[in-house]
Amino acid sequence: MTTHEQPWKWDEATWRGHVRQVRAGRALRPDVWPGGARVAVALSFDSDHETLALRDGQVLPGKLSQGEYGARVGVPRVLRLLERYDAPASFFVPAVSALLHEGEAKSYVDAGHEVALHGWIHERNTALTAAEERELAFRAADTLERLTGVRPVGIRTPSWDFSAETLAVTRQLGLKYDSSLMADDDCYELLENGEPTGVVELPVEWIRDDAPYFTMDRFSSSRPYTPPRAALTIWRDEFDAAYADGGIFQLTMHPHVIGHRSRIAVLADLLDHISGHDGVWFATHAQVVDYVSAQA
């Protein structure tokens, strides 16, 4: 929702109302992780593939091929790497991606990973009406359940685009968690207008996302200015701090981004670093949420 009135003209009730709509509630960091682990590692992959182009009406082969790389090359590399480290992960999949690549979403579940909601065609929620957002979310959930045999329990909004209606839709779907917001390093309960919702937030952050570092668009200023090894340093420092705090290290990646040779090597080095520590619990987002909810 965008307001056209100058914010400096708002009365106190107005600006407090905007801030209060969706807010962080009680913290949900447990005293200890399963098996006495010191840190939870929640890896995630947004399998957007061609939907980024399709969402914007870009239907020519060039841009679509960039997304196709994710399914054709990136996903197999990611799955092999996760298997090597015995690391379950969460895959947030637009329903159109799952329909375009037959068997891919089911292969995630078969390998012990989680499949969660990521829109219908990577639509921007804030550009939709409330009815459109709800219809697309339910259609996507039904599609992923049909293709994988498992009903999704979590959502990551496409582009982390959280509208004024998103939390209501999440609750109507009966989902356990969201992973689109950024109010903490660790899990927390979402409040809606000051009231606890029971929905857990497993927060994201752009510094723990591969796309800001590595995205290339020849028609805009978006360029991969960050060398892959520089991103490795950032992510390693993020993990080290999470390990010291006893919290969560959460990472968001995209098969068409991280799946390239020089970048999958960085992820492999990061997993080497993480696995070199005692007391690491690799878990899907749903497993983390189930655990912190049970401890609360």
PyMOL commands that set and color helices and strands:
alter all, ss='L'
color gray80, all
select helices_A, chain A and resi 7-9+12-20+34-36+51-55+61-84+95-100+104-110+125-127+130-148+158-160+166-172+206-208+211-214+228-245+255-258+261-275+285-295
alter helices_A, ss='H'
color red, helices_A
select strands_A, chain A and resi 22-27+39-46+90-93+114-117+154-155+177-178+188-192+195-201+248-253+280-282
alter strands_A, ss='S'
color yellow, strands_A
deselect
rebuild
show_as cartoon
